Amino acid sequence: MKAIEEQEVQSRVDKAATLINDSSKTIYTFLGPIATAVTAFYFSGLGSSSKTNDENSENEKNE
């Protein structure tokens, strides 16, 4: 009886591990492009912010 319970527990653990593995593959498939897009957006905004600050500094010097 105990061996049957252990087999049932092991079967459930194996199913859970498989489910988590499959879910993580799906999540990482979407996470990579999202992280890339957010990073690109951040650095793009940072670059344009720096250009705006440089232009403002030049305008203040000229006045």
Beta strands, then each sheet from edge to edge (+ up, - down):
end
